[in-house]
Structure formats: structure tokens, C-alpha cells
Amino acid sequence: MDDPGNLTLPAGLKDTARISYYKAYLAQLRKTMDDGANVIGYFAWSLLDNFEWRLGYTSRFSIVYVDFKTLKRYPKMSARWFQKLLHRQP
């Protein structure tokens, strides 16, 4: 799940499509678990925006926006959503 193009910081933080992606993906994962799949963990790829071999720095894949000039990191909306998901009571 990537955001193609050189997104500005404000635009890069509003990654609602990524949240929708994770919701749908995790819902399907839950269904497989309910059907008996032995799932012991999940890793959200990728944690930080980074250099991609084919696309360089022109596509963002993560839940944390990285300013490539300063290397400062900014949690995206999806990071906040993921944090709430992880702290939810069963």
C-alpha cells in the first residue's frame, strides 16, 4: 500500500486510504483466524518511509512520514489508528 508521488507533509499525514487498507486486510486476517488459522503475530510493513529500489524516494509506504531533508519523523493518521487498535480491549 503506497502513496505515489512526492507528497507534502500535510498531504502525507492524511493517509485515509492506508487506514481503509489495514481495516480490510485485518478483517480478512481475523476471518482466517476464526476459521482456525494459527496466527501469532502481524507486522505492518513498513514502519518508516524509506528508499525503495524501484521508486527511490517518490513513493511512501509507511505509517510514519519521514522528511527526507531533515529526517524528522511524523506519525501519520494510520499510525494513530494502529495505536488505538493495539490498545483496544478484546
N, C-alpha and C positions, 0 to 999 in steps of 0.2 A: 504494500500500500504506500504509494509515494505521492508527493505533491511536486509535479514537474514545474520547472521554471525557477527563476531567481526571485523567490518571494521576499517581500519586505518583512520586517519584524512584525508589524501589526497584522498583516495578512497571514503570516506564517504561524501565528499563535492560534488563529481561529480555524482549527482543523476538524471541523464537524464531520467531514466525510470519513476521517480516520476513526472517530468515535463510532459512527454507524458501522464501519467495517468490523471493529472489535466487538461490538454488540452482537452482530450477526454471526461472526466467527465463534465467539464464546458460547452463544446459544446452541450452535451445532455441536460444539465440543461437549456441552452439558448433556445433549441428547445421546451422544455416543456413550457417555459415562452412565447415563440412566439405563442404557441398553447393555451395560456390562463391561465396557471398555475400562481397562485398568490404567487410568491417567493419574500420575503422581505429581505433575507439575506443568507449568506453562511459562514460556519466556516470550515477552513481547519484543519482536525484532522491529526496529532497532532502537536502542535507548537514546542515542545521540545522533543528530545529523552529522554526516561524515562524507568523506571522499568515496565515490563509487567508481569502480574501474571503467565502466562503460559511459557513465554520465558526468564524471567529475563532481563538481560542487553544484550542479544545476538541478538536482532533484533531492527532495528531502523525504526521508523515510521514517523519521523517529517521533517520539513523544516529547522530545526536548529540542527546542530551536537553538542552534549554535550560530552566533555571529562570527563568521569566519575571519573577520578582520581583527576582532578583539579576543575571540574565543570565549566570550561571555555566554552563559547558558541561560535559557528562559524556558520554564515548563510551559508546554502548550496546553490547550484545553483538554486534549486527550490524556495528558499526564495527570491533570487534576481529576478527570473522570476515572482513570485507572486507580488512582489513590483511593477515591471513595469506594470503588468496587472492592479493593483489597481490605478495607476496614469495615465492610458490611458484615453484619452478623448473619449467620446461616438461619 
